[in-house]
Amino acid sequence: MAISTTAVFPPTQWASHSIIWGQQTYVMGIVNVTPDSFSGDGLHQGGDWIERAVAQAQQFVAQGALVIDVGGESTRPHADTVTTEQEIARVLPVIQALRAQLPDQIIISIDTYKAKVAARALEAGANLINDIWGLKHDPAIADVARSHGVPVVLMANMRGYQKHEIVSDVTRFLAAAIDRALQAGIPWEHIIIDPGIGFGTTPEENLTLLRRLGELRALGRPLLLGTSRKSTIGQVLGGLPPEERLEGTAATVALGIAQGADIVRVHDVHEMMRVVKMSDAIIRGTFQRPEA
């Protein structure tokens, strides 16, 4: 499925930020302020964890990331529960430090489904909410997004759901999430959707979602794709651990862009920026020959 080289959706604009959709694929760099991330990159350990989180984010920005996604609770299956207070204690000092040190145009995303965490993070300098439950787990988070005037990423989460046909299931989940956002007063242009690869879905279902990702564009909102180092990649490649899933991630990113992904959420920003640039040159026609 080829996508247009012109913007498919109107720009998402808020405060001093503007995302122009359709002209390029944006990269979101993952900063896990947790001790137990599935990917082995959890930073909440040792006395210098804040400094290491900031250094990682700065490196991601230097490598081309527009968005830094800060999370304080592991979302892997069977992860330890984190209280609201624990999550706030993890993410707040990192977000405050990032806002003080990163360029103003860089977007800081708070990866949480808890309204209180989101509110404190936005007050500390974050300016986007990434909710893995699509405003369903804690409905008050929708009011936080509306009152602060920030965009939200609504992810489909099939954990606990009776599934029938995965693309239809995810489409229905996301359509309901969009309705929740609109009913809460969140502007249409502030909504971004995510198919939720690996959240209550089997490897076969994940591959189907990736193969048919373009069908979700019928919902009318930009797509964020988060496949980085996911277990499906490891299983397809014969049981590889997270740190050996780089090439598999690259394949999902390239093919996701071909299916219309607008943002890719990744651990390995340097390598995935190269994949994004090459994919955009082919799919979006962005290549410009360097001047001699």
Buried (B, 14 or more C-beta within 10 A) or exposed (E): EEBEEEEBBEEBBBEEBEBEBBBBBBBBBBBBBBBBBBBEBBBBEEEEBBEBBBEBBBEBBEBBBBBBBBBBBBBEEEEEEBEBEBBBBBBBBBBBBBBEEBEEEBBBBBBBBBBBBBBBBBEBBBBBBBBBBBBBBBEEBBBBBBEBEBBBBBBBBBEEBEEEEBBEBBBEBBBBBBEBBBEBEBBEBBBBBBBBBBBBBBBEBBBBBBEBBBBBBEBEBBBBBBBBBBBBBBBBEEEBEBEEBBEBBBBBBBBBBBBBBBBBBBBBBBBBBEBBBBBBEEBBEBEEEEEE
